[in-house]
Amino acid sequence: MLEILCNYSRSAITCRGGLRGVYGLRTYENYEVLYIPTSIESGYSIEVETPVGIRVVCNGERLGEFIWGRSRITKWEVSKRVEGIMCVFSDVIKLVDMGKVMLACEELTEDLKELAKYIVKAVNLWSLSSAGVIYDRYVALCINGALSEGSPVPPLLSCSRLEGAEGLIRSTLAILNSLNKAHSKSYIDGALRELSNLELGPFLVFTYEASRNAELKSIIDNLNECIEVKHGGRVVNKCGRRVNLIVSSTKAWLKMVLEAGEEVLINIGPITSVLSW
């Protein structure tokens, strides 16, 4: 794990330890954003000393914070793979603990509470459907103008319903070391469609299993090329080989294996989609 110690000033942050150097800060409205691109594979720990009125929020799982005289000492760390390190510095950030999600906001409004419920539910659902291959905790950055360019680096998430869910899925692929493989965007787009209504769709399971067990490109290229769905819920494997199958209906989903030429009757309601590989 990369260990970093940093000191903050109004114009720069000076770091030592596993990451050395002076990094300039870009200012947007009242918020200053530090982004350090890095190829970290096994997580990091960063400790930052700031004036007592400045709070630091980084893309980590765990937070430690205490006041020492006129200084605030903040420590963030994450044990899993990350794409880089991102920290937001502000004198207005409040942290609200919601279990697997921590909100970083200026004020916890009623609208924000409703959005937070969605994000928490999405994280819990995604954890279930991806067999727990996610970060232990995410931080939802709910401050307007804090990120005028780019997007948060997971496990720091945007408060947008779509962008927050996309970051959640993207982080899972990064942990699985599948982020840079061909067609990963297809998986993110497909999972977002299922996650948009917070329903446990088959694409979530398919994304996870395909990412772990096979090349994404070959699966996408051969997706549903020879599976036929007949009237009345009959599914036929015309692929000439054994296939894995996930069938989704309006009320449930079912995973199975079909031998070459095999035909099955599926009684889980009207079929809405079939995924095979």
C-alpha positions in Angstrom: 0.0 0.0 0.0 1.3 3.4 -0.9 1.7 5.7 2.1 1.6 9.5 1.6 2.0 12.4 4.0 0.9 15.9 2.8 0.7 19.5 4.1 -1.9 21.9 2.7 -1.6 25.6 1.8 -3.8 28.0 -0.1 -1.9 27.4 -3.3 -0.4 23.9 -3.1 -0.1 20.7 -1.3 3.3 19.3 -0.5 3.6 15.5 -0.2 6.3 13.1 0.9 6.5 9.4 1.6 5.4 7.1 -1.2 4.4 10.1 -3.3 6.7 13.1 -3.3 6.3 16.6 -4.8 4.4 19.8 -4.7 1.0 19.7 -6.4 -0.8 22.9 -7.5 -4.5 23.2 -6.6 -7.2 24.3 -9.1 -9.9 26.5 -7.5 -13.6 26.3 -8.5 -15.8 28.7 -6.6 -15.0 27.9 -2.9 -13.6 24.5 -3.6 -10.1 23.3 -4.3 -9.5 20.0 -6.1 -6.3 18.0 -6.1 -6.0 15.2 -8.6 -2.9 13.0 -8.8 -2.9 10.5 -11.6 -1.3 7.3 -10.5 -1.1 3.6 -11.4 -1.7 2.3 -7.9 -2.7 -1.4 -7.9 -3.2 -2.2 -4.2 -4.7 1.0 -2.6 -3.2 3.8 -0.7 -3.1 5.7 2.6 -2.9 9.5 2.6 -2.6 11.8 5.7 -3.2 15.5 5.1 -2.6 18.4 7.6 -4.7 21.5 6.9 -5.9 24.5 8.9 -8.6 23.5 11.3 -11.3 25.1 9.2 -10.5 23.1 6.1 -11.9 19.6 5.6 -10.4 17.1 3.2 -12.5 14.4 1.4 -10.6 11.8 -0.7 -11.6 8.8 -2.7 -10.9 6.3 0.2 -13.0 3.8 2.1 -11.9 4.7 5.6 -11.7 8.1 7.3 -9.7 9.2 10.4 -9.8 12.8 11.6 -8.8 14.8 14.6 -7.9 18.4 15.7 -4.4 19.2 16.9 -4.0 22.8 18.0 -4.8 24.9 14.9 -4.5 22.0 12.5 -6.9 19.3 11.3 -5.3 15.9 10.6 -7.2 13.9 8.1 -6.4 10.3 7.0 -8.1 8.5 4.1 -7.2 5.0 3.0 -8.4 2.3 0.6 -7.3 -1.3 0.4 -8.4 -2.2 -3.1 -7.2 -1.1 -6.5 -7.9 2.6 -7.5 -7.5 4.5 -10.7 -5.9 7.4 -9.0 -6.1 9.7 -6.0 -8.6 12.6 -5.8 -9.0 14.9 -2.8 -11.4 17.8 -2.4 -10.5 20.6 0.1 -13.3 22.9 1.4 -14.3 25.0 4.4 -18.0 24.1 4.1 -18.0 20.2 3.7 -20.1 18.3 6.2 -19.9 14.5 6.4 -23.1 12.4 6.9 -22.7 8.6 7.7 -25.2 6.5 5.9 -23.6 3.0 6.2 -22.0 1.9 3.0 -22.2 5.5 1.7 -20.9 8.7 3.3 -22.3 12.0 2.0 -20.1 15.0 1.7 -22.4 18.0 1.4 -22.9 21.6 2.5 -26.3 21.0 4.0 -28.5 17.9 4.2 -31.7 19.0 2.5 -34.8 17.0 2.0 -34.0 16.6 -1.8 -30.5 15.4 -0.9 -31.9 12.9 1.6 -34.0 11.3 -1.2 -31.1 11.2 -3.5 -28.9 9.7 -0.8 -31.5 6.9 -0.3 -31.2 6.1 -4.0 -27.4 6.0 -3.9 -27.4 3.8 -0.8 -29.9 1.4 -2.3 -27.9 1.3 -5.6 -24.7 0.4 -3.6 -26.4 -2.3 -1.6 -28.0 -3.7 -4.7 -24.8 -3.7 -6.7 -22.9 -5.3 -3.8 -25.5 -8.2 -3.9 -25.4 -8.6 -7.7 -21.6 -8.4 -8.0 -21.0 -11.0 -5.2 -19.6 -8.2 -3.0 -16.7 -7.2 -5.3 -17.0 -3.5 -4.4 -15.3 -1.1 -2.0 -16.2 -1.3 1.7 -17.6 2.3 1.6 -18.3 5.0 -1.0 -18.3 8.7 -0.6 -21.0 10.7 -2.5 -19.8 14.2 -3.3 -22.9 16.4 -3.1 -21.4 19.9 -3.6 -22.2 22.0 -6.6 -19.1 23.3 -8.4 -16.6 21.1 -6.6 -15.8 19.2 -9.8 -16.1 21.5 -12.7 -13.9 19.3 -14.9 -13.7 15.6 -15.1 -15.5 13.1 -12.8 -14.8 11.7 -9.4 -12.5 8.8 -9.0 -14.2 5.9 -7.2 -14.8 5.2 -4.4 -15.7 8.9 -4.6 -19.0 9.2 -6.4 -21.0 12.0 -8.0 -24.4 12.7 -6.4 -26.0 12.5 -9.9 -28.2 9.4 -10.1 -26.7 8.3 -13.4 -23.1 9.4 -12.8 -23.0 8.0 -9.3 -24.3 4.6 -10.5 -21.8 4.6 -13.5 -18.9 5.3 -11.1 -20.1 2.4 -8.9 -20.1 0.0 -11.8 -16.8 1.3 -13.2 -15.1 0.9 -9.9 -16.1 -2.8 -9.8 -14.5 -3.4 -13.2 -11.4 -1.6 -12.0 -11.2 -3.9 -8.9 -11.6 -6.9 -11.2 -8.8 -5.4 -13.4 -11.2 -5.4 -16.4 -11.6 -1.7 -16.9 -9.3 -1.4 -19.9 -10.5 -4.4 -21.8 -12.5 -4.1 -25.0 -16.2 -3.3 -24.8 -16.2 -2.5 -21.1 -18.4 0.5 -21.9 -21.1 -2.0 -23.2 -21.2 -3.6 -19.8 -21.5 -0.3 -18.0 -24.3 0.9 -20.3 -26.1 -2.4 -19.9 -25.8 -2.5 -16.1 -27.0 1.2 -15.9 -30.1 0.2 -17.8 -30.9 -2.4 -15.2 -29.8 -0.3 -12.2 -31.8 2.7 -13.3 -35.0 1.4 -11.8 -33.1 -0.4 -8.9 -34.2 -3.8 -10.2 -32.0 -6.9 -9.9 -31.6 -7.5 -13.7 -29.6 -10.3 -15.3 -27.1 -7.9 -16.9 -25.7 -7.1 -13.4 -24.8 -10.8 -12.9 -23.7 -11.2 -16.4 -21.4 -8.2 -16.1 -19.7 -9.6 -13.0 -19.3 -13.2 -14.3 -18.1 -12.2 -17.8 -15.6 -9.7 -16.3 -14.1 -12.4 -14.1 -14.1 -15.4 -16.4 -13.6 -14.5 -20.0 -12.5 -11.9 -22.5 -15.2 -9.2 -22.7 -14.8 -8.7 -26.4 -15.4 -12.3 -27.4 -18.5 -12.5 -25.2 -20.0 -9.3 -26.6 -19.2 -10.3 -30.2 -21.1 -13.6 -29.7 -23.9 -12.3 -27.6 -27.2 -14.0 -28.5 -26.0 -14.9 -31.9 -27.8 -18.3 -31.9 -30.3 -18.4 -29.1 -33.9 -18.5 -30.2 -36.9 -17.5 -28.0 -40.1 -19.1 -29.2 -43.7 -18.3 -28.3 -44.9 -19.4 -24.8 -41.5 -19.1 -23.1 -39.5 -21.8 -25.0 -35.8 -21.1 -25.4 -33.7 -23.1 -27.9 -29.9 -23.4 -28.1 -28.9 -23.4 -31.8 -25.3 -22.6 -31.1 -23.8 -26.0 -31.7 -22.1 -25.8 -28.3 -23.0 -25.5 -24.6 -24.0 -22.0 -23.5 -24.5 -20.1 -20.3 -27.9 -18.4 -20.2 -29.5 -15.7 -18.1 -33.2 -15.2 -18.8 -35.0 -12.1 -17.4 -38.8 -11.7 -17.1 -40.9 -8.9 -15.7 -40.7 -10.4 -12.2 -37.6 -12.6 -12.0 -34.4 -13.8 -13.6 -33.0 -17.3 -14.1 -29.5 -18.6 -14.8 -28.9 -22.0 -16.5 -26.7 -24.0 -18.8 -28.1 -25.3 -22.2 -26.5 -28.1 -24.1 -26.2 -27.9 -27.9 -29.6 -28.3 -29.5 -31.4 -28.3 -26.1 -34.8 -26.6 -25.8 -36.4 -25.6 -22.4 -39.7 -24.1 -21.3 -39.2 -21.2 -18.9 -42.1 -20.4 -16.6 -41.0 -17.1 -14.8 -43.4 -14.8 -16.6 -43.1 -12.9 -19.9 -39.5 -13.0 -21.0 -38.0 -9.5 -21.4 -34.4 -10.4 -22.3 -32.0 -13.3 -22.9 -28.2 -13.1 -22.4 -25.9 -15.9 -23.4 -22.2 -16.6 -23.7 
